[in-house]
Amino acid sequence: MNIIKTILTTCTLSGLLACGAVKQGEADLAVAGVSHELAKFRKEHFADVRYRLYFSIPETKEEAVQGREEVTLRMEQVQPLILDFRGSPEQVKTVSLNGREVPYEVKDEHIVIVAEHVKAGENRVEIGFTPDDQSLNRRDEFLYTLLVPARAHTVFPCFDQPDMKALFTLTLEVPSAWQAVANGAITEVDSTSVPGRNRISFQETEPLSTYLFSFVAGKLKREVYTRDGRSISIYHRETDPKKVAQCPDIATEVFDALEWQEAFTAVPYPFAKYDLIILPGFQFGGMEHTGATLYADRRMFLNENPTLDERLNRSALIAHETSHMWFGDFVTMEWFDDVWTKEVFANYFASRIVEPLYPAVNHRLNFMRDYIPGSYAEDRTAGTNPIKQELANLNDAGLVYGNIIYDKSPVLMEMLVRILGEDAFRQGIREYLTTYAYGNATWEGLIRILDAYTDRDLVAWSNTWVNEKGMPEISASVEGDELVVKQNDPLGRGLNWPQELRYRVISSAGTEDVTVSLEGGTDASRAKLHSRPVAPYVILPNTDGRGYGFFRIAESEAPAFWQMLSSSEDEVLRGSLLMTLYENLRHKTLSPQGFRAAVLNYLSAEQNSLLFSMALGYLGECQRVFPADARPVEQTLWTIVTTSSVPQHRLQAFRLYQSVADSEEAIRCLYDLWKAQKVPEGCALSENDYINLSYTLALYLPEQADDIVATQQARITNPDRKKEYAFIAPSVSPHKEVRDSVFNALLIAENRRVEPWASSALANLNHRLRQKEAVAYIRPALEALPEVQRTGDIFFPTSWVRALLSGHVSAEARAEVDAFFAAHPDFPLMLSCKVKQQAGHLY
């Protein structure tokens, strides 16, 4: 049998041993995608990888991009040479090794050259190829690569695993009217023999993982900013002068973040340049490519009167992506099961970097508001997962991402900093960066370093919080002169989560604050009170907002919590109480009617913008998950819109009003102000607000839907936003056959290329107003999920299921989800978790 075919078709170790492809003890290398076994094999046998890449990019996206490359690497001994490439055999044009054409086979996302053609020492592979468009993100006037977590091999043959860092040299041939940006600085721009074409060459990079390789090319505008000898360029396609005018502020925050990290880590910025590209329809908030960081225009270019939330979110996004330069790019995880180690640092440090930019903000409150509710949203569901998840193949690496990684892990990091102390934490982090500079690390390696800075057993602490899923259920009671706090593992494993909790006990005998240490080896802890509380008393849990878990209360206790929420001057306490009350609503220990009425009563008096925003969000979720007559909600929100002394509260209340509006009066009010483009005083709406309004109105006023859409389309002037609106608007058509055609179109991968647009269209199709007929979309959309994962980027499976299910609350929708799982008992676990996380409200 042909040895290449044996490698590719044999799925057992014995078969590989029989054909001599690998030695005893080496695992199967030939499954599709990048298995952990293949990755370890290559890491052991291949070294000193360099890529010299060339791409010819045509002006029209209908023509194929063409590529060629030279890959050099050192091999200590003769082994099969297995590169990753997702493409058909026809997409590989030529393959030569060390100057000679050699036989090869393209199969299971690999190009395989057998060992007999390989030599010990340096090998040079040259390949001509046609890349897939999937990760080139081609639009009419621009394209950009997005290769995380393991999509580089859709663009060029490579060793697509994070621990095989390499040096990259790039040349692009593009239309002369286009600009190009890449990881390295431009070294040369030449015209070609073809009129209207330029050849742009880029400097060789520092060692990078393949998922960080990036380039952008297209019709872009460039702004350059300099501070203290450091320059950055901002590339964009924005046409609104008011939005372009925000570029200096964006540049200032990038400079601030770079300087903060340099001071904290004692490591100068470790790459040659920092440029950023702000893109329309970008599927993430940002992506940390060194020298070519990508950002979404919807997150970076704010509305004319941005809310505090919007300003904080942009600042945190910039700080997050900039922190990745050290945590993720300079030091990278070995395998994507540890991808959270880069995200935890990016989010934790982002919160700290933002603090000096907003001195009036309560940043303790902002930290818990940013991370704990989002983490609870997944951790309370049947689809919860550990922070560190098992990952056998990088084809599934995108499914590792989620709220648990992004939101639970910073809460954990804050606990770790409190255990170590600030100075020891900083020293440990500096040692970590020095130890693994331009290399790869694991969470266990970090813990080993930090363990030397404390007497606590960090390994045991980490095992519970990092390697186990879920959260404790925590209750408290008074026994004599002691506060007794008990924790329970809702999943029945008997786990105990070590953490320190703050409580407040209030009775006629006085108020006492007490700290309770929950130990890992026991399910109950006691703390002595200075005086015996006199019944009736109130126990307020987690008063500093640093604890993590479901703090169960009884419905009879809720009035005291709401009273404290309205009377306390402690903003952090108020935020913690809001979270506790909402989680008890979601666990159904509190009634939706009582919660809704209490939030409506509380909202108007809350002057803190962070708490106001938080309460608004909880009100909206209560109305979505437990729908009821919308008129009391509409009335309270409209009162805030028209009378609040805080302008941004008016705007935020209006946005929720538009979202929950259901009565004829509310819809007519919205239509009148949309048509006249005249809103209540102090409530300035953006173009995006009017666009969202047009979707709502088209849904509620089917007789006028076509006119509403046509009018809104005519109002939009930016060409990229006009294309976006034209794509999404048919999803609110009053004609069922049109909506069905939109849904069927979304089942085709090519029509999902711009993922935020696809998600918006799917969400409109499943709007609460249409949920009865949209139940029919649930099964086929879930059936398509594996293909959505295969062809989409890392967040898209979650976005797809959220758009599909969030508008549904019926028993019929739940039955569809149940029937889907019954028909697919072996549905992939990680995808199942994504469905269960987004379907949690149905259960």
Number of C-alpha atoms within 10 A of each C-alpha: 6 8 15 22 16 17 26 22 15 16 15 14 19 14 16 24 17 12 16 16 21 21 13 12 8 15 20 23 26 27 20 16 21 24 21 19 17 21 21 17 17 22 15 11 15 19 18 14 21 21 21 16 18 21 21 19 21 15 20 14 16 10 9 15 20 18 21 21 21 18 20 19 16 17 20 13 13 15 23 21 21 23 19 26 30 23 23 15 16 10 16 21 12 15 20 17 20 15 11 12 14 15 14 20 16 23 22 18 23 28 24 22 24 22 18 10 17 20 17 11 13 16 17 18 20 22 19 19 24 21 26 20 17 19 22 22 18 20 15 12 15 22 21 22 24 27 24 22 25 27 24 28 25 22 25 27 29 22 28 27 28 26 22 23 25 23 17 23 21 23 20 23 22 23 23 19 12 17 18 22 25 28 29 26 18 16 11 11 15 12 15 13 8 8 9 12 20 21 18 21 21 20 17 19 21 20 20 24 30 25 21 26 24 24 22 26 21 24 19 21 16 13 13 13 14 12 10 6 5 10 14 18 21 21 24 21 21 20 13 11 8 13 15 16 11 14 20 14 11 17 23 14 21 21 22 19 25 21 14 19 21 16 11 13 19 15 14 12 17 15 17 14 17 24 23 26 25 22 24 17 18 22 22 17 17 22 24 22 29 29 26 26 26 27 25 18 20 16 20 23 21 18 19 13 16 16 18 16 15 16 17 18 17 21 25 24 23 29 28 27 27 29 27 25 25 26 21 27 26 22 23 28 23 19 21 28 21 22 25 25 24 22 23 24 21 26 28 24 24 23 22 16 23 24 18 11 13 13 9 8 16 14 19 17 21 18 19 22 20 19 20 24 20 17 22 22 18 24 22 19 18 19 21 24 24 19 28 23 22 14 18 15 20 24 17 21 21 22 23 28 21 22 21 26 25 23 24 25 26 28 21 21 16 15 17 17 14 12 17 21 13 12 11 16 18 17 16 22 18 15 16 20 20 15 16 17 18 20 22 21 22 19 19 13 14 18 16 15 16 21 16 14 16 13 9 12 11 18 13 12 17 18 12 18 21 21 14 18 17 24 24 19 15 19 17 20 15 20 12 13 14 17 24 17 21 18 23 21 16 14 12 7 9 12 20 21 24 18 18 16 19 17 19 17 20 18 15 10 13 12 15 15 14 16 16 18 15 20 15 15 11 15 19 19 16 19 15 15 16 11 13 16 23 14 11 8 18 19 23 23 24 22 22 21 23 21 20 22 20 22 21 18 21 9 15 10 14 21 13 14 20 19 12 16 20 15 10 11 10 13 17 23 20 23 24 24 24 20 23 23 22 22 23 21 21 19 13 11 17 21 14 20 14 13 21 21 13 16 18 18 14 16 22 16 12 16 13 14 17 21 20 20 21 18 21 21 14 22 23 18 16 20 18 18 18 16 15 14 10 15 16 13 21 23 15 16 27 20 14 22 26 18 16 19 12 15 19 21 28 23 24 22 26 26 19 18 23 22 15 23 21 17 14 12 12 18 18 14 13 20 20 12 14 20 13 8 10 12 16 15 11 18 20 18 20 14 13 13 16 17 19 15 22 25 23 24 22 22 21 21 17 15 11 13 22 16 12 20 22 13 13 21 19 9 13 16 11 12 12 18 16 15 13 17 19 14 17 21 23 20 28 30 22 18 12 13 10 14 20 17 12 23 20 14 14 20 17 14 15 12 15 18 22 19 20 19 21 24 23 19 25 27 23 24 28 26 22 19 16 15 21 15 11 21 20 15 20 19 16 13 19 22 14 16 22 15 14 21 20 14 18 22 22 23 17 23 26 23 19 27 23 19 22 29 28 20 21 26 20 14 11 15 23 20 13 17 21 13 12 17 16 11 10 12 10 9 14 11 12 20 20 18 19 26 24 20 23 23 23 19 19 18 10
